[in-house]
Amino acid sequence: MAKIDKLVKEASQYLEPNEPIVASVLGAYETKIMGKDTLRNGVFLATDRRILFYGKKMFGYDLEVFPYANISSFEISKGVLGRSISFFASGNKVKMKWINHGEVDKFIEHVKENVGKKSEAKSSLSAVDEIKKLAELKEAGILTEEEFEVKKKQLLGI
């Protein structure tokens, strides 16, 4: 099984009921850990409701959720090492680079069509369930209080 297929399968457990994956891409996600810039290899999943980032770590995983309604702009570029995708969500810049695997064109087209749109399929119950999962991760020490609050606001569309 290819790495992208394995990560997509693992990430699928965090989707809402009846939330289809439209396209996925594999690359290096730029993020901060303890205030320092770092890269996380993983996948972006474009669904009918949102973009999810899922990256496997030695002990656990990283998961970030970006509802289309919270995305204000979307940028793509292509270089020698592959494509890059950047977008602004809730005031934060999100970037994945070195994308060479997955349904890149389909992913880009789907996200461009949905940027800024509210999901009609998302219910408040699903957001509550997701917040409960995040609270468990916070209690287990996987998420900090600040990370929990940021993700909770994203889910609530604040």
Buried (B, 14 or more C-beta within 10 A) or exposed (E): EEEBBEBBEBBEEBBBEEBEBBBBBBBBBBBEEEEEEEBBBBBBBBBBBBBBBBBBEEEEBBBBBBBBBBBEEBEBEEEEEBBBBBBBBBEEEBBBBBBEBBBBEBBBBBBEEBBEEEBEEBEEEBBEBBBEEBEEBBEEEBBEEEBBBBBBEBBEEE
